[in-house]
Amino acid sequence: MASTFALLITPVADFDIRDTYADTFSVIDASAPALSVGELSTQRGDGIFESIGVSGGHPQEVMPHLERLAHSARLCDLPLPNIEQWREAIAIAADACGEGEWVIKLILSRGIEHGPTPTAWVTAAPAGDFAAARRDGISVVTLDRGFDSGAPGRAPWLLLGAKTLSYAVNMAAIREAKRRGADDAVFVSSDGILLEAPTASLVIRVGDRFVTPRPGAGILHGTTQISVFSFLQAKGYEAVYETLPASALPRVDAAWLVSSVRLAAPIHTVDGTTLPMDSALTAELNAYLLSPRD
């Protein structure tokens, strides 16, 4: 089996599950060139994406990811994805995944400049090894995101609530965190509000109460965070959304960065301040996040 699988999608508005495979999908060589030189929208980051974790061949949280893909499409004025067509493409990609953990990526760009249709594709590849981060935890630094918490409402064209292909700032933030001797970063608004990590949601614990920054203010609503809250609420914990000041983070009883592929990584240090870690709860969280979830 190839280590990476790739599938081009022919977007259609009236996809039916009975449509033939050849009419709507084409498997391509993931190691070979696949996009036209005219695919300027991808080069400019004018598109959206999702990353779906796969555990034991099961793609996790498919509908939440597709709903967020559609939300990003609306914000970016892209054609709304046909949910059933994308579900079928994800199923095909999942069938190509081997044992262990994989990641399926969904990409939708505006397509060839002045072209009639968007470009859409799905890839599947083995996930990285995040065992150490899940077990031993990570260190983070807080970084100014460069806008205040009211910016998304004042300037919707910044697309702060969309998961776009424009990830240069996110990657630069992670590099800056590493330059400062940390593993990752947590963004803070210029008026001192906690946001999210470059590629993950933030969940904090104060006593038996779990809180994540309220979606909005440039925060992407995390699919894994939603699953974490479901797990915690089922165990009888209070799990809520709140606007949180950055000053609260070093004083919490525990904190995690949660995402579809790394899953729950406990934070052991924030800006040089040591945080408590709940290893037992973290192990429970990750066992749950590795179990099949729709």
Secondary structure, 3 states (H helix, E strand, C coil): CCCCEEEEECCCCCCCCCCCHHHHEEEECCCCCCCCCCCHHHHCCCEEEEEEEEECCEECCHHHHHHHHHHHHHHCCCCCCCHHHHHHHHHHHHHCCCCCEEEEEEEEECCCCCCCCCEEEEEEEECCCCHHHHHHCEEEEEEECCCCCCHHHHCHHHCCCCCECCCHHHHHHHHHHHHCCCCEEEEECCCCEECCECCEEEEEEECCEEEEECCECCECCCHHHHHHHHHHHHCCCEEEEECCEHHHHHHCCEEEEEECCCEEEEEEEECCEECCCCHHHHHHHHHHHHCCCC
